[in-house]
């Protein structure tokens, strides 16, 4: 049995049995062509970055059982105990395509996987959260390395609370986070969950790169708990917009109708739902 499926030489801590198990029957075109499974790392995004700079093939997935320095946006901590799906995917999209949308695409794949295979009413909170009710089950961190404006590669970090018990979460997170295990009241097979997720992501990424992604954005809009809600988006440095979220722009930004009636598009930032339009109670 190979000790490493990345084609980049052996990694001492790679778990080849898990790699083979996920790859069995995976049949994806890009995502998961190569998989590296680690016991522990600082952040799978760091590990993926190393592989990407060494020329790793597009679709390489780096997974870890535990992250010792998992991170969210703006250097925030991402709590990554055993039992979660902590992974990063190396993508090399056409430089002229909008990479901002890859964050949305990844969230959509997670939400669809949870809804289709686990009957969990997951919804999307712009820009990078997957929620169930108002609790976070997954966060996405997309990082790009650019030469000028051209992305050399994009790392999509996905943190999904799979088999995480409430007690395993830090106290301050217990009221705002949830997990697959908690919602379906049993452990899930991480191998199966990964296969479902990688397949969904692969299909959606194919639609994206081949410019046949209109259907994806209508799926996104349907599952968005942000669109239709009153929101406050904080862009940092005192720049804040408030109003009704009207839709997603072609670049993946959020279109807001402000109280004064003008339309603004914000490309990133922290979004708070002030008043949520309830529209996803049923699967
Ligand atoms: C995110 O940031 O939500 C992006 C999280 C991405 C994590 C993945 S795991 C694989 C890859 N490797 C990494 O190092 N990161 C990626 P943000 O929107 O900034 O949200 C961060 C906030 O989420 C924190 O400040 C906490 O409030 C909350 N949080 C932390 N850990 C959590 C968890 N396990 N479940 C739910 N919420 C959590």
py3Dmol code that shows the C-alpha trace and the ligand (Angstrom):
import py3Dmol

protein = """\
ATOM      1  CA  UNK A   1       0.000   0.000   0.000  1.00  0.00           C
ATOM      2  CA  UNK A   2       1.273   3.453  -0.867  1.00  0.00           C
ATOM      3  CA  UNK A   3       2.144   5.584   2.103  1.00  0.00           C
ATOM      4  CA  UNK A   4       1.237   8.782   0.362  1.00  0.00           C
ATOM      5  CA  UNK A   5      -1.254   9.527  -2.368  1.00  0.00           C
ATOM      6  CA  UNK A   6      -0.081  13.037  -3.129  1.00  0.00           C
ATOM      7  CA  UNK A   7       2.658  12.056  -5.513  1.00  0.00           C
ATOM      8  CA  UNK A   8       4.934  14.412  -3.644  1.00  0.00           C
ATOM      9  CA  UNK A   9       7.011  11.940  -1.714  1.00  0.00           C
ATOM     10  CA  UNK A  10       6.153  10.351   1.595  1.00  0.00           C
ATOM     11  CA  UNK A  11       4.924  12.299   4.556  1.00  0.00           C
ATOM     12  CA  UNK A  12       5.811  10.534   7.790  1.00  0.00           C
ATOM     13  CA  UNK A  13       2.465  11.164   9.438  1.00  0.00           C
ATOM     14  CA  UNK A  14       0.143  10.446   6.501  1.00  0.00           C
ATOM     15  CA  UNK A  15      -2.507   7.847   7.267  1.00  0.00           C
ATOM     16  CA  UNK A  16      -2.543   5.694   4.141  1.00  0.00           C
ATOM     17  CA  UNK A  17      -5.427   3.484   5.280  1.00  0.00           C
ATOM     18  CA  UNK A  18      -7.758   6.452   5.582  1.00  0.00           C
ATOM     19  CA  UNK A  19      -6.575   7.843   2.252  1.00  0.00           C
ATOM     20  CA  UNK A  20      -7.354   4.570   0.508  1.00  0.00           C
ATOM     21  CA  UNK A  21     -10.737   4.315   2.244  1.00  0.00           C
ATOM     22  CA  UNK A  22     -11.839   7.771   1.100  1.00  0.00           C
ATOM     23  CA  UNK A  23     -10.544   7.223  -2.419  1.00  0.00           C
ATOM     24  CA  UNK A  24     -12.425   3.948  -2.851  1.00  0.00           C
ATOM     25  CA  UNK A  25     -15.295   4.682  -5.239  1.00  0.00           C
ATOM     26  CA  UNK A  26     -14.641   8.421  -5.155  1.00  0.00           C
ATOM     27  CA  UNK A  27     -14.402   8.827  -8.934  1.00  0.00           C
ATOM     28  CA  UNK A  28     -14.023  12.592  -8.941  1.00  0.00           C
ATOM     29  CA  UNK A  29     -12.433  14.527 -11.768  1.00  0.00           C
ATOM     30  CA  UNK A  30     -10.412  17.051  -9.799  1.00  0.00           C
ATOM     31  CA  UNK A  31     -11.256  17.308  -6.111  1.00  0.00           C
ATOM     32  CA  UNK A  32      -9.602  14.490  -4.184  1.00  0.00           C
ATOM     33  CA  UNK A  33      -7.348  13.312  -7.043  1.00  0.00           C
ATOM     34  CA  UNK A  34      -4.729  13.277  -4.375  1.00  0.00           C
ATOM     35  CA  UNK A  35      -5.330  13.031  -0.629  1.00  0.00           C
ATOM     36  CA  UNK A  36      -3.008  13.543   2.323  1.00  0.00           C
ATOM     37  CA  UNK A  37      -4.332  12.501   5.729  1.00  0.00           C
ATOM     38  CA  UNK A  38      -2.378  13.738   8.741  1.00  0.00           C
ATOM     39  CA  UNK A  39      -2.738  12.941  12.418  1.00  0.00           C
ATOM     40  CA  UNK A  40      -1.946  16.448  13.478  1.00  0.00           C
ATOM     41  CA  UNK A  41      -0.889  19.713  11.921  1.00  0.00           C
ATOM     42  CA  UNK A  42      -0.960  23.399  12.784  1.00  0.00           C
ATOM     43  CA  UNK A  43      -3.466  24.220  10.045  1.00  0.00           C
ATOM     44  CA  UNK A  44      -4.338  22.211   6.949  1.00  0.00           C
ATOM     45  CA  UNK A  45      -4.174  25.490   5.004  1.00  0.00           C
ATOM     46  CA  UNK A  46      -0.484  25.800   5.994  1.00  0.00           C
ATOM     47  CA  UNK A  47       0.184  22.222   4.937  1.00  0.00           C
ATOM     48  CA  UNK A  48      -1.706  22.692   1.650  1.00  0.00           C
ATOM     49  CA  UNK A  49       0.235  25.861   0.953  1.00  0.00           C
ATOM     50  CA  UNK A  50       3.516  23.976   1.304  1.00  0.00           C
ATOM     51  CA  UNK A  51       2.305  21.320  -1.128  1.00  0.00           C
ATOM     52  CA  UNK A  52       0.925  23.912  -3.553  1.00  0.00           C
ATOM     53  CA  UNK A  53       4.251  25.735  -3.718  1.00  0.00           C
ATOM     54  CA  UNK A  54       5.924  22.393  -4.437  1.00  0.00           C
ATOM     55  CA  UNK A  55       3.574  22.028  -7.408  1.00  0.00           C
ATOM     56  CA  UNK A  56       0.892  19.734  -5.992  1.00  0.00           C
ATOM     57  CA  UNK A  57      -1.758  18.747  -8.474  1.00  0.00           C
ATOM     58  CA  UNK A  58      -5.044  20.639  -8.541  1.00  0.00           C
ATOM     59  CA  UNK A  59      -7.610  18.976  -6.325  1.00  0.00           C
ATOM     60  CA  UNK A  60      -5.103  17.800  -3.706  1.00  0.00           C
ATOM     61  CA  UNK A  61      -6.897  17.485  -0.378  1.00  0.00           C
ATOM     62  CA  UNK A  62      -5.108  17.796   2.943  1.00  0.00           C
ATOM     63  CA  UNK A  63      -6.964  16.443   5.957  1.00  0.00           C
ATOM     64  CA  UNK A  64      -5.976  16.389   9.607  1.00  0.00           C
ATOM     65  CA  UNK A  65      -7.496  14.685  12.627  1.00  0.00           C
ATOM     66  CA  UNK A  66      -6.438  17.582  14.820  1.00  0.00           C
ATOM     67  CA  UNK A  67      -5.265  21.134  14.101  1.00  0.00           C
ATOM     68  CA  UNK A  68      -3.167  22.779  16.775  1.00  0.00           C
ATOM     69  CA  UNK A  69      -3.484  26.261  15.247  1.00  0.00           C
ATOM     70  CA  UNK A  70      -6.650  26.070  13.120  1.00  0.00           C
ATOM     71  CA  UNK A  71      -7.638  29.541  12.040  1.00  0.00           C
ATOM     72  CA  UNK A  72     -10.603  31.515  10.847  1.00  0.00           C
ATOM     73  CA  UNK A  73     -10.594  34.854   9.061  1.00  0.00           C
ATOM     74  CA  UNK A  74      -8.585  37.783  10.413  1.00  0.00           C
ATOM     75  CA  UNK A  75      -6.427  35.474  12.497  1.00  0.00           C
ATOM     76  CA  UNK A  76      -9.323  34.201  14.586  1.00  0.00           C
ATOM     77  CA  UNK A  77      -9.010  30.806  16.176  1.00  0.00           C
ATOM     78  CA  UNK A  78     -10.762  27.790  14.711  1.00  0.00           C
ATOM     79  CA  UNK A  79     -11.298  25.153  17.347  1.00  0.00           C
ATOM     80  CA  UNK A  80     -10.283  21.799  15.846  1.00  0.00           C
ATOM     81  CA  UNK A  81     -10.489  18.865  18.264  1.00  0.00           C
ATOM     82  CA  UNK A  82     -10.580  15.212  17.076  1.00  0.00           C
ATOM     83  CA  UNK A  83     -13.810  14.207  15.323  1.00  0.00           C
ATOM     84  CA  UNK A  84     -14.077  17.128  12.904  1.00  0.00           C
ATOM     85  CA  UNK A  85     -13.477  17.365   9.199  1.00  0.00           C
ATOM     86  CA  UNK A  86     -10.565  19.782   8.964  1.00  0.00           C
ATOM     87  CA  UNK A  87      -9.392  19.964   5.415  1.00  0.00           C
ATOM     88  CA  UNK A  88      -7.950  22.158   2.687  1.00  0.00           C
ATOM     89  CA  UNK A  89      -8.231  21.748  -1.037  1.00  0.00           C
ATOM     90  CA  UNK A  90      -5.756  23.122  -3.548  1.00  0.00           C
ATOM     91  CA  UNK A  91      -7.472  24.604  -6.584  1.00  0.00           C
ATOM     92  CA  UNK A  92      -5.981  26.305  -9.580  1.00  0.00           C
ATOM     93  CA  UNK A  93      -8.931  28.017 -11.231  1.00  0.00           C
ATOM     94  CA  UNK A  94      -8.655  30.063 -14.368  1.00  0.00           C
ATOM     95  CA  UNK A  95      -6.974  33.238 -13.114  1.00  0.00           C
ATOM     96  CA  UNK A  96      -9.614  35.388 -14.698  1.00  0.00           C
ATOM     97  CA  UNK A  97     -12.499  33.677 -12.975  1.00  0.00           C
ATOM     98  CA  UNK A  98     -13.764  35.152  -9.772  1.00  0.00           C
ATOM     99  CA  UNK A  99     -12.145  33.288  -6.908  1.00  0.00           C
ATOM    100  CA  UNK A 100     -14.299  35.043  -4.317  1.00  0.00           C
ATOM    101  CA  UNK A 101     -17.060  32.751  -5.420  1.00  0.00           C
ATOM    102  CA  UNK A 102     -15.096  29.676  -4.416  1.00  0.00           C
ATOM    103  CA  UNK A 103     -15.880  30.355  -0.760  1.00  0.00           C
ATOM    104  CA  UNK A 104     -19.572  30.424  -1.616  1.00  0.00           C
ATOM    105  CA  UNK A 105     -19.216  27.301  -3.717  1.00  0.00           C
ATOM    106  CA  UNK A 106     -17.575  25.375  -0.868  1.00  0.00           C
ATOM    107  CA  UNK A 107     -20.252  26.432   1.618  1.00  0.00           C
ATOM    108  CA  UNK A 108     -22.945  25.400  -0.831  1.00  0.00           C
ATOM    109  CA  UNK A 109     -21.369  21.949  -1.269  1.00  0.00           C
ATOM    110  CA  UNK A 110     -21.284  21.476   2.520  1.00  0.00           C
ATOM    111  CA  UNK A 111     -24.902  22.596   2.946  1.00  0.00           C
ATOM    112  CA  UNK A 112     -26.135  20.372   0.113  1.00  0.00           C
ATOM    113  CA  UNK A 113     -24.210  17.378   1.491  1.00  0.00           C
ATOM    114  CA  UNK A 114     -25.689  17.858   4.958  1.00  0.00           C
ATOM    115  CA  UNK A 115     -29.202  18.291   3.563  1.00  0.00           C
ATOM    116  CA  UNK A 116     -29.094  15.432   1.044  1.00  0.00           C
ATOM    117  CA  UNK A 117     -27.309  12.735   2.994  1.00  0.00           C
ATOM    118  CA  UNK A 118     -28.011  13.626   6.623  1.00  0.00           C
ATOM    119  CA  UNK A 119     -31.371  15.433   6.413  1.00  0.00           C
ATOM    120  CA  UNK A 120     -29.908  18.407   8.247  1.00  0.00           C
ATOM    121  CA  UNK A 121     -31.499  21.793   7.454  1.00  0.00           C
ATOM    122  CA  UNK A 122     -28.221  23.551   6.776  1.00  0.00           C
ATOM    123  CA  UNK A 123     -28.323  27.116   5.435  1.00  0.00           C
ATOM    124  CA  UNK A 124     -25.727  29.554   4.199  1.00  0.00           C
ATOM    125  CA  UNK A 125     -24.729  32.725   5.946  1.00  0.00           C
ATOM    126  CA  UNK A 126     -22.742  35.028   3.680  1.00  0.00           C
ATOM    127  CA  UNK A 127     -19.847  34.965   3.215  1.00  0.00           C
ATOM    128  CA  UNK A 128     -18.383  31.845   4.795  1.00  0.00           C
ATOM    129  CA  UNK A 129     -20.626  30.128   7.319  1.00  0.00           C
ATOM    130  CA  UNK A 130     -22.893  27.127   7.172  1.00  0.00           C
ATOM    131  CA  UNK A 131     -25.490  27.296   9.912  1.00  0.00           C
ATOM    132  CA  UNK A 132     -28.194  25.076  11.317  1.00  0.00           C
ATOM    133  CA  UNK A 133     -30.774  27.293  12.978  1.00  0.00           C
ATOM    134  CA  UNK A 134     -28.516  30.077  14.131  1.00  0.00           C
ATOM    135  CA  UNK A 135     -25.633  27.787  15.113  1.00  0.00           C
ATOM    136  CA  UNK A 136     -22.477  27.381  13.121  1.00  0.00           C
ATOM    137  CA  UNK A 137     -21.668  23.887  11.907  1.00  0.00           C
ATOM    138  CA  UNK A 138     -19.015  24.820   9.345  1.00  0.00           C
ATOM    139  CA  UNK A 139     -16.733  27.692   8.418  1.00  0.00           C
ATOM    140  CA  UNK A 140     -14.782  28.237   5.210  1.00  0.00           C
ATOM    141  CA  UNK A 141     -11.443  29.997   4.897  1.00  0.00           C
ATOM    142  CA  UNK A 142     -10.281  30.650   1.334  1.00  0.00           C
ATOM    143  CA  UNK A 143      -6.755  31.916   0.842  1.00  0.00           C
ATOM    144  CA  UNK A 144      -5.160  32.763  -2.482  1.00  0.00           C
ATOM    145  CA  UNK A 145      -1.581  33.273  -3.506  1.00  0.00           C
ATOM    146  CA  UNK A 146      -1.278  35.860  -6.207  1.00  0.00           C
ATOM    147  CA  UNK A 147       1.245  37.115  -8.685  1.00  0.00           C
ATOM    148  CA  UNK A 148       0.001  40.634  -9.154  1.00  0.00           C
ATOM    149  CA  UNK A 149      -3.715  40.107  -9.543  1.00  0.00           C
ATOM    150  CA  UNK A 150      -3.409  36.598 -10.895  1.00  0.00           C
ATOM    151  CA  UNK A 151      -4.052  33.798  -8.402  1.00  0.00           C
ATOM    152  CA  UNK A 152      -1.410  31.102  -8.621  1.00  0.00           C
ATOM    153  CA  UNK A 153      -3.484  28.792  -6.479  1.00  0.00           C
ATOM    154  CA  UNK A 154      -6.388  28.951  -4.105  1.00  0.00           C
ATOM    155  CA  UNK A 155      -6.638  27.072  -0.840  1.00  0.00           C
ATOM    156  CA  UNK A 156     -10.143  26.297   0.317  1.00  0.00           C
ATOM    157  CA  UNK A 157     -10.155  25.455   4.011  1.00  0.00           C
ATOM    158  CA  UNK A 158     -13.271  23.713   5.277  1.00  0.00           C
ATOM    159  CA  UNK A 159     -13.912  23.166   8.967  1.00  0.00           C
ATOM    160  CA  UNK A 160     -16.961  20.984   9.544  1.00  0.00           C
ATOM    161  CA  UNK A 161     -18.009  19.897  13.026  1.00  0.00           C
ATOM    162  CA  UNK A 162     -18.791  16.256  12.319  1.00  0.00           C
ATOM    163  CA  UNK A 163     -18.411  14.013  15.375  1.00  0.00           C
ATOM    164  CA  UNK A 164     -17.902  16.757  17.911  1.00  0.00           C
ATOM    165  CA  UNK A 165     -19.627  16.500  21.281  1.00  0.00           C
ATOM    166  CA  UNK A 166     -20.929  19.638  22.876  1.00  0.00           C
ATOM    167  CA  UNK A 167     -18.658  19.071  25.881  1.00  0.00           C
ATOM    168  CA  UNK A 168     -15.654  18.972  23.543  1.00  0.00           C
ATOM    169  CA  UNK A 169     -16.367  22.509  22.404  1.00  0.00           C
ATOM    170  CA  UNK A 170     -14.955  25.438  24.263  1.00  0.00           C
ATOM    171  CA  UNK A 171     -17.473  26.895  26.668  1.00  0.00           C
ATOM    172  CA  UNK A 172     -17.904  30.144  24.779  1.00  0.00           C
ATOM    173  CA  UNK A 173     -18.709  28.200  21.603  1.00  0.00           C
ATOM    174  CA  UNK A 174     -21.357  25.918  23.061  1.00  0.00           C
ATOM    175  CA  UNK A 175     -24.214  28.358  22.526  1.00  0.00           C
ATOM    176  CA  UNK A 176     -23.162  29.289  19.000  1.00  0.00           C
ATOM    177  CA  UNK A 177     -21.882  26.050  17.453  1.00  0.00           C
ATOM    178  CA  UNK A 178     -23.344  22.677  16.604  1.00  0.00           C
ATOM    179  CA  UNK A 179     -22.218  19.406  15.017  1.00  0.00           C
ATOM    180  CA  UNK A 180     -23.539  16.656  12.765  1.00  0.00           C
ATOM    181  CA  UNK A 181     -23.327  14.191  15.658  1.00  0.00           C
ATOM    182  CA  UNK A 182     -25.376  16.417  17.914  1.00  0.00           C
ATOM    183  CA  UNK A 183     -28.036  16.983  15.264  1.00  0.00           C
ATOM    184  CA  UNK A 184     -28.492  13.393  14.118  1.00  0.00           C
ATOM    185  CA  UNK A 185     -27.761  11.962  17.560  1.00  0.00           C
ATOM    186  CA  UNK A 186     -25.181   9.472  16.357  1.00  0.00           C
ATOM    187  CA  UNK A 187     -21.649   9.325  15.045  1.00  0.00           C
ATOM    188  CA  UNK A 188     -21.234   9.684  11.310  1.00  0.00           C
ATOM    189  CA  UNK A 189     -18.704   7.826   9.228  1.00  0.00           C
ATOM    190  CA  UNK A 190     -16.100  10.475   8.431  1.00  0.00           C
ATOM    191  CA  UNK A 191     -15.064   8.425   5.398  1.00  0.00           C
ATOM    192  CA  UNK A 192     -18.595   8.466   3.973  1.00  0.00           C
ATOM    193  CA  UNK A 193     -19.115  12.111   4.809  1.00  0.00           C
ATOM    194  CA  UNK A 194     -15.882  12.970   3.029  1.00  0.00           C
ATOM    195  CA  UNK A 195     -16.813  10.990  -0.053  1.00  0.00           C
ATOM    196  CA  UNK A 196     -20.198  12.733  -0.291  1.00  0.00           C
ATOM    197  CA  UNK A 197     -18.671  16.149   0.262  1.00  0.00           C
ATOM    198  CA  UNK A 198     -15.756  15.736  -2.153  1.00  0.00           C
ATOM    199  CA  UNK A 199     -18.085  14.434  -4.865  1.00  0.00           C
ATOM    200  CA  UNK A 200     -20.521  17.315  -4.438  1.00  0.00           C
ATOM    201  CA  UNK A 201     -17.704  19.827  -4.418  1.00  0.00           C
ATOM    202  CA  UNK A 202     -16.119  18.254  -7.477  1.00  0.00           C
ATOM    203  CA  UNK A 203     -19.369  18.416  -9.460  1.00  0.00           C
ATOM    204  CA  UNK A 204     -20.005  22.017  -8.462  1.00  0.00           C
ATOM    205  CA  UNK A 205     -16.419  23.015  -9.193  1.00  0.00           C
ATOM    206  CA  UNK A 206     -16.716  21.457 -12.674  1.00  0.00           C
ATOM    207  CA  UNK A 207     -19.844  23.558 -13.300  1.00  0.00           C
ATOM    208  CA  UNK A 208     -17.982  26.613 -12.066  1.00  0.00           C
ATOM    209  CA  UNK A 209     -14.859  26.205 -14.183  1.00  0.00           C
ATOM    210  CA  UNK A 210     -16.862  25.372 -17.283  1.00  0.00           C
ATOM    211  CA  UNK A 211     -19.014  28.478 -16.867  1.00  0.00           C
ATOM    212  CA  UNK A 212     -22.166  26.438 -16.346  1.00  0.00           C
ATOM    213  CA  UNK A 213     -22.737  27.653 -12.835  1.00  0.00           C
ATOM    214  CA  UNK A 214     -26.001  29.571 -13.091  1.00  0.00           C
ATOM    215  CA  UNK A 215     -27.905  26.735 -11.428  1.00  0.00           C
ATOM    216  CA  UNK A 216     -25.445  26.807  -8.531  1.00  0.00           C
ATOM    217  CA  UNK A 217     -26.165  30.418  -7.757  1.00  0.00           C
ATOM    218  CA  UNK A 218     -29.890  29.863  -7.763  1.00  0.00           C
ATOM    219  CA  UNK A 219     -29.319  26.911  -5.383  1.00  0.00           C
ATOM    220  CA  UNK A 220     -27.135  29.215  -3.314  1.00  0.00           C
ATOM    221  CA  UNK A 221     -29.816  31.896  -3.164  1.00  0.00           C
ATOM    222  CA  UNK A 222     -32.428  29.356  -2.071  1.00  0.00           C
ATOM    223  CA  UNK A 223     -30.249  28.138   0.785  1.00  0.00           C
ATOM    224  CA  UNK A 224     -29.046  31.567   1.830  1.00  0.00           C
ATOM    225  CA  UNK A 225     -30.340  32.728   5.184  1.00  0.00           C
ATOM    226  CA  UNK A 226     -28.691  36.095   4.543  1.00  0.00           C
ATOM    227  CA  UNK A 227     -30.608  37.073   1.411  1.00  0.00           C
ATOM    228  CA  UNK A 228     -33.870  38.623   2.529  1.00  0.00           C
ATOM    229  CA  UNK A 229     -32.576  39.384   6.015  1.00  0.00           C
ATOM    230  CA  UNK A 230     -31.751  42.730   7.541  1.00  0.00           C
ATOM    231  CA  UNK A 231     -28.000  42.757   7.972  1.00  0.00           C
ATOM    232  CA  UNK A 232     -25.106  44.759   9.283  1.00  0.00           C
ATOM    233  CA  UNK A 233     -21.818  44.193   7.481  1.00  0.00           C
ATOM    234  CA  UNK A 234     -18.651  45.412   9.120  1.00  0.00           C
ATOM    235  CA  UNK A 235     -15.804  45.895   6.646  1.00  0.00           C
ATOM    236  CA  UNK A 236     -13.346  46.952   9.341  1.00  0.00           C
ATOM    237  CA  UNK A 237     -11.815  50.346  10.041  1.00  0.00           C
ATOM    238  CA  UNK A 238     -15.223  51.797  10.861  1.00  0.00           C
ATOM    239  CA  UNK A 239     -16.825  51.014   7.508  1.00  0.00           C
ATOM    240  CA  UNK A 240     -20.245  49.510   8.273  1.00  0.00           C
ATOM    241  CA  UNK A 241     -23.298  49.003   6.061  1.00  0.00           C
ATOM    242  CA  UNK A 242     -26.806  48.237   7.229  1.00  0.00           C
ATOM    243  CA  UNK A 243     -29.853  47.297   5.240  1.00  0.00           C
ATOM    244  CA  UNK A 244     -31.741  44.490   3.545  1.00  0.00           C
ATOM    245  CA  UNK A 245     -29.598  41.820   1.847  1.00  0.00           C
ATOM    246  CA  UNK A 246     -30.968  41.634  -1.668  1.00  0.00           C
ATOM    247  CA  UNK A 247     -28.728  39.141  -3.429  1.00  0.00           C
ATOM    248  CA  UNK A 248     -25.267  38.030  -4.497  1.00  0.00           C
ATOM    249  CA  UNK A 249     -23.310  40.034  -7.050  1.00  0.00           C
ATOM    250  CA  UNK A 250     -21.505  38.420 -10.003  1.00  0.00           C
ATOM    251  CA  UNK A 251     -18.255  38.607  -7.992  1.00  0.00           C
ATOM    252  CA  UNK A 252     -19.764  36.841  -4.975  1.00  0.00           C
ATOM    253  CA  UNK A 253     -20.320  40.031  -2.987  1.00  0.00           C
ATOM    254  CA  UNK A 254     -23.435  40.833  -0.995  1.00  0.00           C
ATOM    255  CA  UNK A 255     -25.859  43.364  -2.449  1.00  0.00           C
ATOM    256  CA  UNK A 256     -27.441  45.467   0.286  1.00  0.00           C
ATOM    257  CA  UNK A 257     -30.283  47.921   0.000  1.00  0.00           C
ATOM    258  CA  UNK A 258     -29.497  50.514   2.605  1.00  0.00           C
ATOM    259  CA  UNK A 259     -32.127  52.300   4.651  1.00  0.00           C
ATOM    260  CA  UNK A 260     -31.715  55.323   2.414  1.00  0.00           C
ATOM    261  CA  UNK A 261     -32.661  53.118  -0.562  1.00  0.00           C
ATOM    262  CA  UNK A 262     -29.288  52.989  -2.274  1.00  0.00           C
ATOM    263  CA  UNK A 263     -27.719  49.701  -3.344  1.00  0.00           C
ATOM    264  CA  UNK A 264     -24.213  48.808  -2.219  1.00  0.00           C
ATOM    265  CA  UNK A 265     -22.165  45.688  -2.890  1.00  0.00           C
ATOM    266  CA  UNK A 266     -19.736  44.529  -0.241  1.00  0.00           C
ATOM    267  CA  UNK A 267     -17.126  41.960  -1.188  1.00  0.00           C
ATOM    268  CA  UNK A 268     -16.204  40.706   2.253  1.00  0.00           C
ATOM    269  CA  UNK A 269     -16.584  41.495   5.917  1.00  0.00           C
ATOM    270  CA  UNK A 270     -18.368  40.324   9.025  1.00  0.00           C
ATOM    271  CA  UNK A 271     -22.075  39.981   8.514  1.00  0.00           C
ATOM    272  CA  UNK A 272     -24.599  40.044  11.341  1.00  0.00           C
ATOM    273  CA  UNK A 273     -28.224  39.116  10.741  1.00  0.00           C
ATOM    274  CA  UNK A 274     -30.345  41.719  12.503  1.00  0.00           C
ATOM    275  CA  UNK A 275     -33.660  40.225  11.523  1.00  0.00           C
ATOM    276  CA  UNK A 276     -33.659  36.876   9.754  1.00  0.00           C
ATOM    277  CA  UNK A 277     -36.244  35.957   7.215  1.00  0.00           C
ATOM    278  CA  UNK A 278     -37.296  32.443   8.230  1.00  0.00           C
ATOM    279  CA  UNK A 279     -37.567  30.426   5.052  1.00  0.00           C
ATOM    280  CA  UNK A 280     -35.684  27.195   5.575  1.00  0.00           C
ATOM    281  CA  UNK A 281     -37.595  25.404   8.288  1.00  0.00           C
ATOM    282  CA  UNK A 282     -38.281  22.454   5.994  1.00  0.00           C
ATOM    283  CA  UNK A 283     -35.683  20.414   4.083  1.00  0.00           C
TER     284      UNK A 283
END
"""
ligand_1 = """\
38
LIG
C -14.243 30.731 9.728
O -13.701 31.924 10.149
O -15.364 30.350 9.974
C -13.302 29.868 8.909
C -12.986 28.559 9.556
C -12.139 27.682 8.664
C -11.621 26.484 9.365
C -10.902 25.558 8.420
S -10.483 24.044 9.161
C -9.474 23.628 7.835
C -8.741 24.892 7.426
N -7.544 25.077 8.221
C -7.605 26.178 8.991
O -6.704 26.553 9.764
N -8.781 26.789 8.804
C -9.593 26.101 7.825
P -14.512 33.084 10.850
O -15.697 33.463 10.008
O -13.505 34.126 11.119
O -15.073 32.457 12.174
C -14.236 32.193 13.271
C -15.132 32.098 14.510
O -15.879 30.875 14.507
C -14.345 32.065 15.810
O -14.004 33.357 16.236
C -15.333 31.377 16.762
O -16.308 32.289 17.228
C -16.074 30.400 15.831
N -15.520 29.030 15.919
C -14.252 28.628 16.183
N -14.149 27.300 16.124
C -15.386 26.817 15.833
C -15.940 25.525 15.635
N -15.205 24.402 15.693
N -17.269 25.443 15.346
C -18.044 26.541 15.238
N -17.593 27.781 15.424
C -16.271 27.939 15.701
"""
view = py3Dmol.view(width=600, height=400)
view.addModel(protein, "pdb")
view.setStyle({"model": 0}, {"cartoon": {"style": "trace"}})
view.addModel(ligand_1, "xyz")
view.setStyle({"model": 1}, {"stick": {}})
view.zoomTo()
view.show()
